Each structure stands twice: as C-alpha cells, then as structure tokens.
C-alpha cells in the first residue's frame, strides 16, 4: 500500500472501530536497497509491497544476527510470523494487517507504528515500546507485554484476551470496546486511560493504577481490583457484578448507576 500521505483522516477515526485509511503508493523498494538491507539489516522508508520472498529475506538477515532497522517502512499485509525480531526498530512503520503471530519482538521499538488489524496473537513484546501506536482491531490474544510501554496507544476493539501485561504502562491509552477478558494487568499503569465499554470479565487488575481512568459502561464481571488505585475513576453504568475491590483506593471514584451485585469491598462506596 502505501505512504502516510493522509494520516490526519485516520486520527479523526481513532476513537472508533471503523477505520478507513487512504494512502498513496510509495515507490517499490529497489534491488539496491534490498542488497543494502541484506548487508546491514537497515531499510529505512522502504516499501516492500510486491517484493518477492519478503519472509525469506528476513530470515537471511536474522541468521546474520543483524539488528533490524525498518523505520517508516511499509510491511503491510506481509507474513512475519514466527520470526525473531527482538530489538527491531519499527518506528512509524506500516504493519497494517501484517501477520506477526508468535513473533519475538521483545525490546522492539514500535512507537507510532500502524498495526491496524494486525495479528499479534501469542507474540512476545516484553519491554517493547508501542507509545502512540495504532492497534485498532488488532489481535493480541495471549500476547506477552510485560513492562511494555503503550502510552497513548490506540487499542479500540482490539483483542487482548488472556494477554499478559504485568507492569505495563498504558497511561492515556484508548481501549474503547477492547476485549480484555482473562487478561493479567498486575500492577499496570492505566492512569487516565479510556476503557469505555471495554470487556474486563475475569481480568486481573490487582495493584493496578487507574487514576482518573474512564470505565463507563465497561463490563468488570468478576474482575480482580484488589489494592488497585481507583482515585477519581469513572465507573458510571459499569457492570461490577462479582468484582473484588478489597483494599482498593476508592477516593472520589464515580459509581453512579453501577451494578454492585456480589461485589466485594473493604468499605462500601457511596454513589
């Protein structure tokens, strides 16, 4: 596909799950650039659309143990599954609809990358940087994101079911209608995050910080919020059935019109 000519149109839709991207074509990567990529692991701004055997090309570079630098590159719709891309630089890269399932991206830089509709199921992203990345409708089922940085990341309608996010930083992340069923966010930072209508059924948020976060209309059935920091958290119209709030900081939290059925509290909040 695609350059990043009309990104602004995308930003206007990032808070919904209906994403339409219009981008103009970049020039196809030249044989000279392919040769340079094989020699150095670097191909900044390269468009791999139409390039043959991209997966095999990556394997050659990985076997040489070169550190991959694909900043601003276009790898949309490619199959990069089951590869070792640890510490790769994919800043601002176009990875829309790319298959990255079971890929190792530990310590990788995906800041501001485009991963809309990408498959990252079972992908390892420990200590990775995804600040400002666009992961709308991405599949992150069972992905590992321990200590990953997702500050201001767009995750609306993404599937993070059973994902592992211990100590992850999701400050001001957008998780509208995101599926976090059975996810583990032990001591994660979700301060000022937006989780409107998110599904957090059976999710672990033990010790997590959700100061000034919005969970309006979210489903928190049987969610573990023990010792969580919920200062000024918005739970309006949320389903809190069976949720465990014991030891949590509930100062100034908004529980108006919520379902408290079978919820557990150290001290019952006022609504």
N, C-alpha and C positions, 0 to 999 in steps of 0.2 A: 504494500500500500504505500508508502505514504509519508509525506513530510508532516511537519507540525504547523502548517500554514494557518489553519483555522481553529486553534486550540481554544480561543475565547468562547466559541459556541459551545464547546464541551463544558467549560466551567459553569455556564448557566444552567447545566443539567445535572451537576454532580450531586445535588441533594435528592435526586430521584433515582429510580432504577431504569428509566427509559433513556438510554444513551444512544445518541446518533452522532457519529463522527464523520466529518467531511474533511479529507486531507488530500493534497495533491501529490502526485508521484515524484519521488526523488529519482535521480539518475541511478541506473543499475550499477552495482559495485564493479569496478574494472578488474581485469586479470592482475594488473599491477598491485592493486590494493589487496586482492586475495593472497598474492605471493607475500606481500608485506605482513599480512595477518598471520600467515603460516610461520613466518620468521620471528615475529615479535609478540604475537598474541594481541596486537592492538589494531583496531579498525574503527576509529572514531568517525561517527556520522555515516557509516556505511549502510546501504540499503541492500539487504540480502534477498529481496523479492525476486523470484525467478532464478536464483543461483542454485545450481545443482549440488546435491550431496552436502547440504549445509551441516547435517549431523555428523557425517564422516569428517568434514573439515574441522569441526570442534574436537573430535576425538584425537586428531593429529596434534592439535595444539595442546590438548590436555596431557597427552603422552609425553610431550616435551616439558611438562611442568611449567609452562609459561603462565604468567598472571594475565588474565584476560581483561582487556580494556575495550568496551563497546559503548562508550558514552555516546548518546544521541543516535545510536544505530537503530535500524528498523529490522526487527526479527519477528514481526507479527505473523501469526499462523504457522510458525515453524514447530517442529518436534524436537525439543531439547530435553526430553525426559531421561531420567536415569543417568545424568551426566554429573561430573564433579566440577562445579563452577564456584567452589569456595573462594571467597575474597574477590570475586569478579567485580569490575566496575561497569554497572549497567545504568548509570545515572541518566535520567531523562530518555531512556531507551523506549522504543515502541515494541511492547511484548503483548499487545492485544491478541487474545485468543491463542496464545502460544501454549504448548504443552510442556510444562515444567514439572510434571508429576514425578515424585521420587528423586528429584534432583537435589544435589547438595549445594546450598547457597549460603552456608554459614559465613558470617562476616562480610557478605557481599554488600555492595552499595547499590541500592535500587531507588535512591532518592528521586522523587518526581517522575518515576518510571510509569509508563502506561501499561497496565495489566488487566484491562477490562475484559471480562470473560475468560481470563487465563485459567489454566488448570494447574494448581499448585498442591494437589492432594498428596499427602504424605511427604511433602517437600521439607527439607531441613533448612531453617532460616535463623538459627540461633545467632545472636549478636549482629544480625543484619540490620541495615539502615533502609527504611522504607518511608521516610518522612515525606509527606505530600504526595505519595504515590497514589495512583488511581486504580483501585481494585474492585470497582463496581461489578457485581455478579461473578466475581472470581470464585473458584473452587479451592478452598483451603482446608478441606476435610482432613482431619488428623495431621495437619501441618505442625511442625515444631517452630516456635518463635520465642524461645526463652531469651530474655533480656533484649529482644529486638526493639528497635525504635520505630514507632509508627505515629509519630507526632503529626497531627493534622492530616492523617491519611484518610482517603475516601474508601469506605468498605460497605457502602449501602448495598443491600441484597446479596452480599457475599455469603458463602457457606463456610463458617468456621466451626462447624460441629466437631466435637471431640478434639479441637485444636489445643495445643499446649503452649500457654503464654505466661509462664512464671516470670514475674518481674518485668514484663513487657511495658513499654512506655507508649500509651495511647492517648496522650494529652491532646485534647481538642479533636480527636478522631471523629469521623462521621460514620455511624453504624446504623443507619436507618433501615429498619426491616431486615437486619442482619440475623442470620441463624447462628447462635452461639450455644446450641443445645449440647449439654455434656462437656462444654469447653472448660479448661482449667486456667483461670486467671489469678492464681495465687499471688497476692501482693502486687498486682499490676497497677499501673497509674492510668486511671480513666478520668482524671480531673477535667471538667468542662467538656467531656465527650458527649455526643448526641447519640442516644440509643432509642430513639422514638420507634415504637412498635417492634423493637428487637425481640427475638425469642431467646430467653436465657433459662429455659427449663433445665433443671438439674445442673446448672452452671456453678462452678466453684469460684467465688469472689472473696474468699477468706483473706482478710487483711488488706484487701484492695482499697485504693483511694478513689472515690467517685465524687469528690467535692464539686459542687455546682454542676454536676452532670445532669442530663435530662433523660429519664427513663419513662416518660409519659406514654401510656398505653402499652408499655412493654409487658411481656409475659415472663414472670420470675417464679413460676411454679417450682417449689422445692429447691430454690436457689440457696446456696450457702454464702451468707454475708456476715459470718461471724468475725468480729473485730474490724469490720470494714469502716472506713471513714466516709460517712454519708452527709457531711455538713452541707446544708442547702441543696441537697439532691432533690430533683423533681420526680416524684412517683405518681403524679396525677393520673387517675384512671388505670393504673397498672394492676395486673393480676399478681398478687403476692401470696397466693394460696400455698401454704406449707413452707414458705421461705423462713430461713433462720437468721434472725437479726441479733442474736445474743452477743453482748459485748460491743456492738457497733455504736459509733458516734452518730446520733440521730439529730444533732442540734440543727434547728431551723429547717429540717427536711420537710418536704411538702407531700403529705399522704392523703390529700383530698380525693374522695371518691375512689378509693382503692379497695380491693378485695383482700381482707386480712384473714380469711378463713384458715384456721390451723397454723397460722404463722406464729413464730416464737420470738419473744422479746425479753430482754432483761427488764426494761421498763416500757410499758405500752406507750406509743407516741400519741400526741394529741393531733387531731385533724382539723 
